[in-house]
Amino acid sequence: MPRVSIVLPNYNYARYLKERIRSILHQTYTDFELLYVDDASSDESNRIAESFSSDSRVKLFCYKDNSGGAFERRKDTIAMSSGEWIWFAEADDSAHPRFLERMLGHIDANPGVGIAHARMVTMDPAGRILGINWPSFGDLARRLDSDYFATGPDDAIWLTAQCFYSSSSGILLKREALIACGGYDTRLRSASDWDLYLRMLQSCGVVYTAEPLAYYRSHVQSVTRQTSDAVRLLEDAYVVAAGYSWICGDPRVSVADKRIVKQRMLARIFDLFTAGHIVAPARLRFAAEAIHNILPDRRFAGIQWS
């Protein structure tokens, strides 16, 4: 079995796909399988992917029906993968040739790791470099200036402030830990990855490298830019509340840190209800109910479900 399963989810990104696949196949670390997973693209994506199928590491999975979300196909392909580690390499992003080599080196040096992430370079749609800093602030920005290893609870405290882990294109996830925590919650459209990382941190550590090894393409078609503010705020509030629910009961976390996380949950709820009248899809009713159960608030009864 390969050590790494690389899942390349794609939907109508033919214009970036050749560059993306080459950035994977030209990795200096070669013990991997590449699972190309197409979500019913209508462009030339599948033809381009097929041109690389002579490489025995490449496996093509082309669906005829679109799943309607960003994370459904990822969840499907976890069962198809066989590697110890999974890399969800977005079709519109790219990577340094030594991404896998360097990341696995950090993993091997830190037993107990279930998540490994790297600093990302941001580029525009044409591939021009915009910068190497992932959005962060204050103490967190300083923390990300250097490599680190952290226990799950320790990093979870930081992660409740914001999802500072880079795009999935800059992250390796241990398959065993990913499955053990239940995988992606596909009811969440914009924050499923953030929710996943916080759940994984209950049982595994994390390693980070400040070396810029992955390249994120910023453009108007990204999932976060297509998600309405109300939906995004509700999902974000749920993720922080769900994180708080296990952090507040974890004896490894100090009382002071538990208070910090509670304040962050309150801030997310405040942001949600200052956004004006809330109309949200019925699939997120569970999120409102979960937050209300943790911190009762009558305003949740005023959400209009569509």
N, C-alpha and C positions, 0 to 999 in steps of 0.2 A: 504494500500500500504506500502511496506517496505521503510524505509528511505534511504537505499543505494542499488543501483543496481551494482553488481559486474560483470563486463564483462571479461570473461577469453578467450581471442582469442588464438587459438592454430593451429599450423601446424607442425606435425611430431615431437612433443616434448614429446613423450610417456615416455622417460626415466626420465623426471622431473615431469611429470604430477601428479602422486600420491602424492608426497611431496607438490606440489603447492596447490592442492585441499584441502589437510588436513590443510595447513597453513591458508586457508580461512575459512573452516568449524569450525575450532577450535578457531576462534576469540572470545574474551570475549564479544564483542558487537555482538548481534545476530539478530538485526532487518534488515535483508538484503535478497536479492534474488541473486542467482548465475546463470548467463547466460553463459554456456559453448558454445563457438562458434568455431566450427572446420571448417577450410578452406580446406576441401578435403584431410585430412591426409591419407597417405598410410601405416602408422605403426599401432601400437596397441592403439593409443590414444583414440579412441571412445569406445573401450571395457573397458578401464580403467575408463573413465568418466562415463560410464553406471553403473559401480559398485558402484557409489555414488548416483545414481538416487533415492534411497529409501528415501533420505532426501528431504522433500517437498520443500525446498528452492532452489533445483537444477533443472534447466531447460536446456535441451540439444537441440542445433541447429547445425546439422551436414550437411554441404553443400557437394554436389557431385562434383562441379566444383570449381577449385581454382581461387581466385580473381586476383592473380598475383601481389598483393601489400600488404603492412603491415597495411594500414589504411582503406581499402574498407569495410571489415567486421565490423570494429568499427563503421563506419558511419551507416551501416545497422542496427546495434543492438541498436543504440540510440533510434530509434522508438519503439523497443521491450521493452525497459526498462521502469520501472514505478517509480523508486526511485527519491527522491529529489536530491541525489548526485550519481555520477557515478565514479566507481573505475575500471580503465582498468588494470587488474592484469595480467601481462604477464605470459605465461605458464611456462617459464624457470626460473622465479624468485620466491621469497618467502617473508614472512612477519612475523614480531613479532606478537604474539597473541593479543597484545593490540593495534595494529595499528589503527583499526577503533575507538576504545574507546578513544584513546588519540587524534586522529585527529579531531573527532567530538567535543571533549571538547574544542579544540582551535577554531573551527568554531563557536560554540555557544557563545564563549566569545568575538567574533569579528563580529558584525553585518556588513553586506555589503560585506562579503567575497564571492568570486565565485571560487577561487582556493586555495587549501590547499596542501602544500607539505612538505615532511620530509627529513631529512638527510638519506642517504642510505649507507648500508654496501655493499661493493663489495666482491664477492666471485668468485672462479675459477670454472670450469665445475664440479669438484668433490665436490663442496660445502665448500671448505676450505676458510676461511676468509682472504682477501687480505688487507683490510683497511676500514675505515669508512668515508673517505673524498671524496666527489664528486669533479671532476675537477673544480678548481677555482683558483683565483690568487689575490694577493695584497689586496686592500680594500674589494673586493668581498669575499675573503676567510675569512676575519675578520667579515664581515657582517653575514656570514653563521655559525659563531661560536655560535650565540645566537638566541633565538626565536625572531621573529618580525612580526608585522602587517604593511602593506603598502597599500597606495592607488594604483589604477591601473596605473596611469601615473608615479608615483614614481618608482614602480618596473619595468615598461616598459623601463625606462632609463637604468637600470642595465641589463635588459634582452637583449637589443640590442648588448651588448658586447659579450655575449655567451649564449647558452641555459643552464643556470646553474640549472634550475629546474631538479629534479631527473627524472629518468625513470618514465613512467606512472605508474609503480608499486608502486611508492611512492607518488602519487598525487590523490586527490579527486577533481572532477569538478562538479560545480553546474549544473544540467541538464538544467535548464531554461536559464542560461547564455550561455551554450554551444550551445543550439539550436538557441538562439537569434543572435549569431554572425555567424551562417551559418555552424558550425561544421567543420570537417576536410576537407581540400582541398586535395582530393586524387590524384590530378595531381602531387603533391609533394610526393616523395617516402622516403626521409630521413629526411626532415625538416617539415613535415606536423604538427607535434605536436608543434614545436617551433612557427610556424606561427599561430596556433590556440591560444596558450597562449597569444601572443601579441595582437591578435584581441580581446580576451576576456577582456584584461586589459583596454580596452577603457571604459568599463562600470562596472567593479567590482574590489574589492580589493583582496588582497592575504594575507594569513597567513602562516608562516613557523615555524617548530619546529626543533631545532638542535638535538633532540633526535633521534638516529638511529633506525628507526622503520620498514624499508623495506630493502630487500636484493636483489641486482642486480647481476645476473650471467654473467660474462664476458667470451665470447668465440668467436671463429672465424666465427660462423654462424650468428652473429648479423647483423642487417640490415645495420648499418653504415659501417661495414667492407666489405660488399658486394657491396657497392655503389662506382662507379668510382669517382676519384678526381674531374674531370670536372663537373660532375652532382652535386656532393655535394657542390662544390664552387658556382655554379650557383644558386642552391636552397638557400644556405645560404645568398648570396648577395640579392636575391629577398626578403627573409624574413626581413632582416634589412631595405631594401628600403621600403617595404610595411609598416613596423613599423614607419619609418621616415615620411611617407606620412601623417599619422594621428597625429603623435606627433608634427610635425612642425606646424600644424594648431590648436593645442589644447591650449587654453588660460591658462590651469592649469600648463603648462610646461614653465619653465623659458627660456629666450633667450639663456643663457649659456648652458643649458642642450640640447637645440635644436641643437646648434653648435656641441656639443659632439657627438650626434647621427649622424649628417651629416658626421662627420669625420670617424665614424665607417662604414658608408655606403661606403664612398670613399675607405676605407681600404679593404673592402670586394671585391669591384670591382677591385682594384689593385691586390689582391690575385688571383682573377679569371683569369685575363689576363697575369699574370706572370707564369701561369701553363703550358704555351705552346699552341700549336694549340688545339682549343676546338671543340670537337665533342659531341653533346648532342642530346637526343631524342626529336622528334618534339613536344611531350607533354609539353615541357618546353619553347617553343617559346613564350608563353604568359608571362613568367617570364622575359625573355630578353627584350621584348617590354615594360613591365611595368617599369623596371629599367631605360630603355632608355627614357621613357616619363618623369620620375622624374629627371633624370640627363643625358641629351643627350650625347652619346659617340659613335662615328663612328665604334669603334671596335666591337660593337654588330653585325654589318652587316657582320663580318667575321666569325661568328659562323657557323659551318657546322652542319646541322640537319639530323639526321638519322631516 
